Amino acid sequence: MSEYLQRFVPPEAVGKQVEIQESLLPVIERIAKVLPVEKVWEYFASAPSETNGVIVFPYCRVNSELFEIRDAESVFDIAQNDGNVEETKKYYQHMSESALKVLLWVEVGFEGLENLAVSPASSNWGASRKAGSRVKLIMTDGKELYDKNLTSFVTLRHSYPEKNTDCFAQFRLEHLLARWEKK
């Protein structure tokens, strides 16, 4: 295992089954330039339950994170309408972290959805296992899901009074949201 990738593995993961994806070293190098070391592992290591009992690093299911944004937004709206401040904060935080993971993985790590789509790392998108079909699906339906959910999050974020405390503000990564701003 590369020394560089080893530095992200926390002590509590030592002794567990961990699969390091050396081919994604450049992706993690780019992400690590903008995110603290402990967050790199937290955001981009799989749960053993999603990868056959093995912790895979780096790893991100973009489609799952996009669905998390959509689902959390629905519950956020309900909590906000009910006046439940704590639940509203909880679901906003969840949406914010999912959006950040997606943007870091795709826009920073892979330098665009097109690059992720042609990478073997896109096989965990949940789409077709055939590379050509997967690329086509990601660049059509996947791109639509990507843009729709990120635009929705950015729109919601503008009206959220505590956005200055979210992970985008905390890590000074608000610039990643600019493409989904409504003009």
C-alpha positions as CSV (number, residue, x, y, z in Angstrom):
1,M,0.0,0.0,0.0
2,S,1.3,3.4,-0.8
3,E,2.6,5.4,2.1
4,Y,0.5,8.3,1.0
5,L,-2.8,6.4,1.1
6,Q,-1.8,4.7,4.3
7,R,-1.8,8.0,6.1
8,F,-5.6,8.3,5.7
9,V,-6.3,5.0,7.4
10,P,-7.3,5.7,11.0
11,P,-6.1,3.6,13.9
12,E,-9.6,2.0,14.4
13,A,-9.4,0.6,10.9
14,V,-6.1,-1.2,11.4
15,G,-6.6,-4.9,11.7
16,K,-9.8,-4.8,9.7
17,Q,-10.2,-5.9,6.2
18,V,-9.3,-2.8,4.1
19,E,-8.9,-2.7,0.4
20,I,-6.9,0.3,-0.9
21,Q,-7.6,1.3,-4.5
22,E,-4.1,2.4,-5.5
23,S,-5.4,3.4,-8.9
24,L,-7.4,6.2,-7.3
25,L,-4.3,7.9,-5.7
26,P,-4.6,11.0,-7.9
27,V,-8.3,11.4,-7.0
28,I,-7.4,11.4,-3.3
29,E,-4.4,13.6,-3.8
30,R,-6.7,16.3,-5.3
31,I,-9.3,15.9,-2.6
32,A,-6.8,16.0,0.2
33,K,-5.6,19.4,-1.0
34,V,-9.0,20.9,0.1
35,L,-10.2,18.6,2.9
36,P,-8.6,17.6,6.3
37,V,-7.0,14.2,6.4
38,E,-9.6,12.7,8.9
39,K,-12.5,13.8,6.7
40,V,-11.0,12.2,3.6
41,W,-11.3,8.8,5.3
42,E,-14.7,9.6,6.8
43,Y,-16.2,10.7,3.5
44,F,-14.5,8.3,1.2
45,A,-14.2,4.9,2.9
46,S,-17.0,2.4,2.3
47,A,-19.0,0.9,5.1
48,P,-18.2,-2.9,5.2
49,S,-21.9,-3.6,4.7
50,E,-21.9,-1.9,1.3
51,T,-18.8,-3.7,0.0
52,N,-19.0,-7.3,1.0
53,G,-17.6,-7.0,4.5
54,V,-14.5,-5.1,3.3
55,I,-13.7,-1.4,3.8
56,V,-12.8,0.0,0.4
57,F,-10.8,3.2,0.2
58,P,-11.3,5.5,-1.6
59,Y,-14.9,4.8,-2.5
60,C,-18.0,6.9,-3.2
61,R,-21.4,5.9,-4.5
62,V,-22.4,9.1,-6.3
63,N,-25.9,7.9,-7.2
64,S,-26.6,6.9,-3.5
65,E,-25.3,10.3,-2.3
66,L,-27.6,12.1,-4.8
67,F,-30.6,10.1,-3.6
68,E,-29.6,11.0,0.0
69,I,-29.8,14.7,-1.0
70,R,-33.2,14.2,-2.5
71,D,-34.6,12.1,0.4
72,A,-33.1,14.4,3.1
73,E,-34.6,17.4,1.4
74,S,-38.1,15.9,1.6
75,V,-37.8,15.2,5.3
76,F,-36.1,18.6,5.8
77,D,-39.2,20.3,4.2
78,I,-41.5,18.3,6.5
79,A,-39.5,19.1,9.6
80,Q,-39.3,22.8,8.6
81,N,-43.0,23.0,8.0
82,D,-43.6,21.3,11.4
83,G,-41.3,23.9,13.1
84,N,-39.0,21.2,14.3
85,V,-35.7,23.1,14.4
86,E,-33.5,20.2,15.5
87,E,-34.7,17.9,12.8
88,T,-34.4,20.7,10.2
89,K,-30.8,21.2,11.2
90,K,-30.1,17.5,11.2
91,Y,-31.4,16.9,7.7
92,Y,-29.8,20.1,6.3
93,Q,-26.5,18.9,7.7
94,H,-27.1,15.5,6.1
95,M,-27.9,17.1,2.7
96,S,-24.9,19.4,2.9
97,E,-22.5,16.5,3.6
98,S,-23.9,14.4,0.8
99,A,-23.6,17.3,-1.6
100,L,-20.0,18.0,-0.5
101,K,-19.0,14.3,-0.9
102,V,-20.4,14.3,-4.4
103,L,-18.8,17.5,-5.5
104,L,-15.4,16.6,-4.0
105,W,-15.5,13.1,-5.6
106,V,-16.7,14.3,-9.0
107,E,-15.5,17.8,-9.5
108,V,-12.3,17.8,-7.4
109,G,-11.2,14.2,-7.4
110,F,-12.2,13.2,-11.0
111,E,-12.2,16.8,-12.4
112,G,-15.6,16.3,-13.9
113,L,-18.4,13.8,-14.4
114,E,-17.1,12.8,-17.8
115,N,-13.9,11.6,-16.2
116,L,-15.7,9.7,-13.5
117,A,-18.0,8.1,-16.1
118,V,-15.1,6.6,-18.0
119,S,-13.2,5.5,-14.9
120,P,-13.6,1.9,-13.4
121,A,-14.6,3.7,-10.2
122,S,-18.0,4.5,-11.9
123,S,-18.9,0.8,-11.7
124,N,-20.2,1.5,-8.2
125,W,-22.6,4.0,-9.6
126,G,-25.2,1.2,-9.6
127,A,-25.6,1.4,-13.3
128,S,-24.9,-1.2,-16.0
129,R,-21.8,-3.3,-15.5
130,K,-20.8,-2.9,-19.1
131,A,-18.5,0.1,-19.4
132,G,-19.9,1.6,-22.6
133,S,-23.5,1.4,-21.4
134,R,-22.6,2.8,-18.0
135,V,-20.8,5.8,-19.5
136,K,-23.9,6.5,-21.6
137,L,-26.2,6.1,-18.7
138,I,-24.1,8.3,-16.4
139,M,-23.8,11.1,-19.0
140,T,-27.5,11.2,-19.7
141,D,-29.8,10.1,-16.8
142,G,-27.0,10.3,-14.3
143,K,-26.0,13.9,-15.3
144,E,-29.7,14.9,-15.1
145,L,-29.9,13.5,-11.6
146,Y,-26.6,15.1,-10.7
147,D,-27.6,18.6,-11.9
148,K,-31.1,18.4,-10.6
149,N,-30.2,17.4,-7.0
150,L,-27.3,19.8,-6.8
151,T,-29.4,22.7,-8.1
152,S,-32.1,21.8,-5.6
153,F,-29.6,21.7,-2.8
154,V,-28.0,25.1,-3.8
155,T,-31.4,26.7,-4.0
156,L,-32.4,25.4,-0.6
157,R,-29.1,26.5,0.8
158,H,-29.7,30.1,-0.2
159,S,-32.7,30.3,2.0
160,Y,-31.3,28.3,4.9
161,P,-30.4,30.8,7.7
162,E,-27.5,28.7,9.1
163,K,-25.7,27.9,5.9
164,N,-22.6,29.7,7.3
165,T,-22.1,26.8,9.6
166,D,-22.4,23.9,7.1
167,C,-19.5,21.9,5.8
168,F,-19.1,24.1,2.6
169,A,-18.5,27.1,4.8
170,Q,-16.4,25.2,7.4
171,F,-14.0,24.0,4.7
172,R,-14.3,27.1,2.6
173,L,-15.6,25.2,-0.4
174,E,-18.6,27.3,-1.3
175,H,-17.0,27.9,-4.7
176,L,-17.9,24.3,-5.6
177,L,-21.6,25.2,-5.7
178,A,-21.2,28.1,-8.2
179,R,-22.2,26.1,-11.3
180,W,-25.6,25.2,-9.8
181,E,-26.4,28.7,-8.8
182,K,-29.6,30.1,-10.5
183,K,-28.7,33.1,-12.5
